[in-house]
Amino acid sequence: ILSDLQDRAAQFEAGPASNRQVGGKVNTFTGDFTTDLLTPSLASFTLTLVDDTTAGHPITTVQTLNYDLGTGQQISFGDLFIDSQTALAVLSLQAPPLLQAKLGAAYDPTVVADGTAATLANYRNWALTPEGLKATFLPAQVAAPEEGLPFVVVPWSALKTVMVPTGPVAALAGFF
């Protein structure tokens, strides 16, 4: 995990941070994280990153890291599901009503439909939680930018039919 984070910092230093777009401006890259799950066998984190290297306003992004602690390997989306496209279809059906409940008056069905369509790009920021798969959306992906980083947790029970029953989160999802 530390190695992954050090690689990300090195990429930033060699890339955006090395390009001074405004004279005298100090480029910054700050972040915070949430531990979504930490068990003896699994670890899942959501990173919130603020990149202030552009001449305009800072850019907030999110990244997730999911690990099988038994192997030390990152868990990919494909490791969880029998068929990724079918899993994306299930997520795209589950996410809109969860977002409607979360966003209330800020819910716009057209924006949500685009931001929750069954594409891996829309669900690239996923994390494991005891309750289900957490999908975090980028600013303006499913709501106005001032809504921040909306997220939903799709229950394991809604995903169980498309999950690998012997996969890295099988016990978490209730397979055994």
N, C-alpha and C positions, 0 to 999 in steps of 0.2 A: 504494500500500500504506500509506504514511504517512498519507494522507488518511483511509483507512478506519479506521485505528487511532485517529486524532484524533477522528473522529466517534463512535466507541465510547466514548472517554473523556469526551467532552462529554455524551453521553447519560447516562452514569453520574453525572456531576456534577450534571446538571439533574434527574435522577430519584432513584434510591435514595440517593445520597450526601447529597442535600439534606433528607432526611427523618430527623430524629434520633428514633429509636424509644426510645432509652435516654438519659436526661439525662447529659451529660458524656462520653458515649462518642464516640470518634472513629471514623467510618466509614472502612473501608479497602477497597480494591480492588486486589489484587496479581495479577500474572500472570507466566507464563513461556511460552516457546515452543520448539518443535522445528522445525527446518528439515527437512521430509520430502523435498523435492526442490528443487534449484536448478540450472537449466541456462540456457543463453542464451535459450531460448524459453519455459520454464515455471518457475513458483515455487509451492511448496506448503508451508504452515505449519500446525502444530497449536498452538493457544493453550490453555493451562490457566489458568483464572481463578478466584480465590478472592475471594468477595464476603462481607464481614463487616459488612453494613449491618443485618441483622436482630437482634432481641433474643436469638435462640437462637444456635446454632453457625454458623460460617462455611459457606457453600455453595460447593462446587467444581463448576465447569462446564468444558466444553470447546467450542471453536469452531475451525473450520478455514477457511483462506483459500487459494484456488487461483487463480492468475493465468496468463493468456496474456501473456507479456512482449512479444510482437510487437505486440499491440493495446493492451496496458495494461488490458484488461478482466478482470474476475473470470470464472472458468469456472464454469458452473452444472452441476448433475447432468445436466440435459437436453442439455447440449452434448456429453456423452460418449457417450450411448446413443441408438440408433435409437428405442427405446421404453422409457421410464423404468420402466413397470410390469413389463415383462419383465426388465429389468436388476435390479430389486428382487427378483424371484422367484429369479433366479440367485444374488444375494447371500444371500438367506435360506436357500438350500440349502448354500452354501459356508461360511457363517459358523459354524454350530453345531459341526461337527467340528474346525474350527480353534480355536474357543473351548475345546472339551473338552481338546484337547492343551495349550492354554495354562493353563487353570484347574486341571487335575488334579482333586484331591479337592473343590475348591470348585465344580465343575461341577454345576449343578442343571438337568436337562433341561426342567422346567416353566418356570423363570425364563428360561432361554435361549430357549425357543420363543416366549415373549411378546416378549422384547427383540430378537429377530432376525426377527420376522415381516416380511413383504414390504410395509412401509410406509415412505414417505419420512421420516417422523419418526424411525424407528429408525436410519436411515442418513444423517441430516442432517450428521453430523460425519465427512466423508470427506476424505481427502488423497491426493495423488498420490505414489507412490514409484517407484523404478526397477523394483521387483519386481511391483507391482500396486497396487490400490486399497486404501488403509488405512481401515478403519472403526473409529472410536473410540466407545466406548459410555459413557454417563453412569454415575455411581455408582448402584448398585442396578438398573440396566437389565438386565444379564445375569448379575449375581453379587451377593453380599453387598456392602454399601457399603465394608467394609474391604478389598475387593479393588481399590479405587481406580478407575482409568479403563482397563478392559480394552480391548484393540484386537486386530484381526486384519488381515492383509494378504491379500486375495483376489488370486491371481495373474492377470496380464493374460491368460494363456492360457485361464483359466476364463471370462473376460468377453468375449473377442474376438468371439464370434459375435453379441453384442448391441450391440457398439460401432459408432459412426459411423466408417467406415474412412477418412474424410478429416477427422475431428474434430481438436481441438487436441492430443490425446495419441496420435494415430495412430502416429507414429514411435516413441513410448515403448512402445506396445503391440505393436509389431512388424509393423505393416502395410506399412512400407517402410523 
